[in-house]
């Protein structure tokens, strides 16, 4: 299991290092689109690594990983919903939410 954790950590680090776009657009709509695209990229990379890694696990470890993944997704969504709610009256609430989802997905 230790080898698996090291493998996943290395794969995630190498995949995410070059996947970012700097969001320096001028309008809120453009910033939101950029932040959303960054999240989509991070999420796709994470899913690719996850799907590759899960193939190498036995049934028990696969179930443990699946349960951990579900808990992490709930945490990520709740945590980033709080970022959205904190600015929900402002125009940049969606930018904050997508940026949060991207940051948590990468971490």
C-alpha angles and dihedrals in degrees: 000000000000090000089052093052091049091047093051093046092051093046093049093048094050094046098048099044094086104024100094131105116200107239104217100140122139104232129061091234091055091047090051092050091050093048090048091050091050090052091048090052093048092045092050091050092049092048092050092052092043093050091048094046096047090061089068097054130093118237095267095050090044090055091047091051092047092052091047090049092052091050091048092051091052090049092047093050094046093045093049093042086062089055089051094046091050090062101022093124091053127080093240097058093106091047089054092048095049091044090051093048089050094048094047092045090053095046 
